[in-house]
Amino acid sequence: MNKQGKLTDQEFGIIKSHSALGYEALRKITIMPELAIGARSHHERPDGKGYPQGLSGEQIPRVAQIIAVADTFDAMYSDRPYRKRMNFDKAVSIIKEVSGTQLTSDVVDAFLRLVEKGEFRDPSDNGGGSMEDINNIHKKQEQQAEAEGKKVEEQKAEGVLKRAMET
């Protein structure tokens, strides 16, 4: 989805369905059946606040725990329609911050060991990128959507006023 601004509940539901759709697409690949399991469960969280099943801790398949860290990093360190990629160090600091709640601690530790060895940083990365956290980005999107809504209402009111004055 390339929408700028906040998602509606229905749109977020569609986004959340990608876990089940990924599972269905991969479940018949017999050479690596754990891929389907990882696709289905990679948005589960150690604190139990994830989806689609609300699994927690060791209930989350190991492959999903690994995919979750990779997916989280990729989501932050990639350009999106609504923002440029996040600064590498900022993305890594957020992963550290959510270790144990949103992401499995020992998988985060393994990720951080690889970061220390110089893995994952884009060779063209010159230290730029957004330093904003996701809450600030969401707040800006909400403000933009609100401003756009007001502009549309103002244009409607101007049109009504203009038509009334013409009659």
C-alpha positions as CSV (number, residue, x, y, z in Angstrom):
1,M,0.0,0.0,0.0
2,N,1.4,3.3,-1.0
3,K,-1.0,5.5,0.8
4,Q,0.3,8.6,2.5
5,G,-1.3,9.4,5.9
6,K,-2.9,7.2,8.5
7,L,-4.6,4.0,7.6
8,T,-8.3,3.4,8.3
9,D,-9.2,0.4,10.5
10,Q,-10.3,-1.4,7.3
11,E,-7.0,-0.7,5.6
12,F,-5.0,-1.8,8.6
13,G,-7.0,-5.0,8.6
14,I,-6.0,-5.6,5.0
15,I,-2.3,-4.9,5.9
16,K,-2.6,-7.4,8.8
17,S,-4.0,-10.1,6.5
18,H,-0.6,-10.3,4.7
19,S,0.6,-12.8,7.4
20,A,-2.2,-15.2,6.5
21,L,-1.8,-14.6,2.8
22,G,1.9,-15.2,3.0
23,Y,1.3,-18.5,4.9
24,E,-1.1,-19.7,2.2
25,A,1.3,-18.8,-0.6
26,L,4.2,-20.6,1.1
27,R,2.6,-23.6,2.8
28,K,2.9,-26.0,-0.1
29,I,6.6,-25.4,-0.5
30,T,7.8,-28.7,1.0
31,I,11.5,-28.1,0.9
32,M,11.2,-25.4,3.6
33,P,7.9,-25.6,5.4
34,E,9.1,-23.3,8.2
35,L,8.9,-20.4,5.8
36,A,5.1,-20.6,5.8
37,I,5.1,-20.7,9.6
38,G,7.4,-17.7,9.7
39,A,5.3,-15.7,7.3
40,R,2.2,-16.4,9.4
41,S,3.7,-15.6,12.7
42,H,6.3,-12.8,12.1
43,H,4.0,-10.1,13.6
44,E,3.6,-12.0,16.9
45,R,5.4,-10.4,19.8
46,P,7.0,-11.7,23.0
47,D,4.6,-9.6,25.1
48,G,1.6,-11.2,23.4
49,K,0.4,-8.0,21.7
50,G,1.0,-9.1,18.2
51,Y,-1.1,-10.7,15.5
52,P,-2.7,-12.8,14.1
53,Q,-2.9,-15.2,17.0
54,G,-1.6,-13.2,20.0
55,L,1.2,-15.7,20.7
56,S,3.8,-14.7,23.3
57,G,7.3,-15.7,24.3
58,E,8.3,-19.3,23.3
59,Q,4.9,-19.9,21.6
60,I,6.3,-17.9,18.7
61,P,8.0,-20.1,16.2
62,R,11.8,-19.4,16.0
63,V,11.7,-18.7,12.3
64,A,9.0,-16.1,12.9
65,Q,11.2,-14.5,15.7
66,I,14.0,-14.1,13.2
67,I,11.9,-12.8,10.4
68,A,10.4,-10.3,12.8
69,V,13.7,-8.7,13.5
70,A,14.6,-8.6,9.8
71,D,11.2,-7.2,8.8
72,T,11.4,-4.5,11.5
73,F,14.8,-3.4,10.4
74,D,13.8,-3.4,6.8
75,A,10.6,-1.4,7.5
76,M,12.7,1.3,9.2
77,Y,15.8,1.3,7.0
78,S,14.0,1.4,3.6
79,D,12.4,4.3,1.9
80,R,8.6,4.5,2.2
81,P,6.1,6.5,0.3
82,Y,5.5,8.7,3.4
83,R,9.2,9.1,4.5
84,K,12.8,8.5,3.5
85,R,14.6,5.6,5.2
86,M,15.4,6.1,8.9
87,N,19.0,6.8,10.0
88,F,20.8,3.5,10.4
89,D,21.8,4.1,14.0
90,K,18.3,5.3,14.9
91,A,16.8,2.1,13.4
92,V,19.3,0.0,15.4
93,S,18.5,1.9,18.6
94,I,14.8,1.3,18.2
95,I,15.4,-2.4,17.7
96,K,17.4,-2.4,21.0
97,E,14.5,-0.4,22.7
98,V,11.8,-3.0,21.7
99,S,13.9,-6.0,22.5
100,G,12.0,-8.3,24.9
101,T,8.6,-6.7,24.2
102,Q,8.1,-6.5,20.5
103,L,11.1,-8.6,19.4
104,T,12.7,-11.6,20.9
105,S,15.8,-10.6,23.0
106,D,18.3,-13.3,21.9
107,V,17.4,-12.7,18.2
108,V,18.0,-9.0,18.7
109,D,21.3,-9.8,20.4
110,A,22.4,-11.8,17.3
111,F,21.3,-9.0,15.0
112,L,23.3,-6.5,17.1
113,R,26.4,-8.7,16.9
114,L,26.1,-8.7,13.1
115,V,25.6,-4.9,13.2
116,E,28.9,-4.6,15.2
117,K,30.6,-6.6,12.5
118,G,29.5,-4.0,9.9
119,E,26.6,-6.0,8.4
120,F,23.3,-4.4,7.2
121,R,24.5,-0.8,6.7
122,D,23.9,0.2,3.1
123,P,27.3,1.0,1.5
124,S,25.9,4.2,0.1
125,D,24.7,5.3,3.6
126,N,26.4,8.6,4.5
127,G,24.8,8.9,7.9
128,G,21.7,10.6,6.7
129,G,18.1,9.4,7.0
130,S,15.2,10.3,9.3
131,M,15.9,10.6,13.0
132,E,12.1,10.7,13.7
133,D,10.5,7.9,15.6
134,I,7.4,6.3,14.2
135,N,5.0,8.2,16.6
136,N,6.3,11.5,15.3
137,I,5.8,10.3,11.7
138,H,2.2,9.2,12.5
139,K,1.4,12.5,14.2
140,K,2.6,14.4,11.1
141,Q,0.5,12.2,8.9
142,E,-2.6,12.9,11.0
143,Q,-1.9,16.6,11.0
144,Q,-1.6,16.5,7.2
145,A,-4.8,14.5,6.8
146,E,-6.6,17.0,9.1
147,A,-5.3,20.0,7.2
148,E,-6.3,18.4,3.8
149,G,-9.8,17.7,5.2
150,K,-10.1,21.3,6.3
151,K,-9.0,22.5,2.9
152,V,-11.6,20.4,1.2
153,E,-14.3,21.7,3.6
154,E,-13.2,25.3,2.9
155,Q,-13.4,24.7,-0.9
156,K,-16.9,23.2,-0.5
157,A,-18.0,26.2,1.5
158,E,-16.5,28.6,-1.0
159,G,-18.4,26.8,-3.8
160,V,-21.7,27.0,-1.9
161,L,-21.2,30.7,-1.2
162,K,-20.2,31.4,-4.8
163,R,-23.3,29.6,-6.1
164,A,-25.5,31.4,-3.6
165,M,-24.2,34.8,-4.6
166,E,-24.7,34.0,-8.3
167,T,-28.5,33.4,-7.8
